Amino acid sequence: MTDAEIEAKLAELGLTLPAPAAPVAAYVPVVEAGGLAHVSGQLPFIGGKLVTGRLGEDVSIEDGAAAAQACGLMILAQLKAALGSLSRVERVVKLGAFINSTGDFTDQPKIANGASELMAAVFGDAGKHARSAVGVPVLPLGAAVEVDAIVAVRPA
């Protein structure tokens, strides 16, 4: 799949890739090793603003899923910056979704679907992946969601 085809898929969804965010601490956004790209946890930016809050408290399921989708878009932006082209993506292997949520909130999978469904929409069967969706009491900068990824990549 070419970058143009991926951009077209995103456009069909009404989405565009954001500029890749700079790290907020001592790490790099992507490490490529052994045919895999490991993408650091990405935070949700919508309209240039960080989505903050807690699921089960002040963030709805719909807004949480949109935040996870925004994390997925940032994962794609980081991959494109690190790999030079999203055409190098062979398969999305795993997503890890961390959801800032109250102790009694149990719909973490519905939130993580925002990122998961994006990957399947963009890459088709190659976007279907293993996943974890975990509720946590707090995330960096008060973010509502954070998603990381492991992606199989073709050689440059």
ABEGO torsion letter per residue (X at the ends): XBAAAAAAAAAAAGBBBBBBBBBABBBBABBBBGGBBBBBBBBBBBGGBBBBEBBGAABBAAAAAAAAAAAAAAAAAAAAAAAGBAAABABBABBBBBBBBBAABAAAAAAAAAAAAAAAAAAEAAABBBBBBBBBABBBGGBABBBBBBBBBBBX
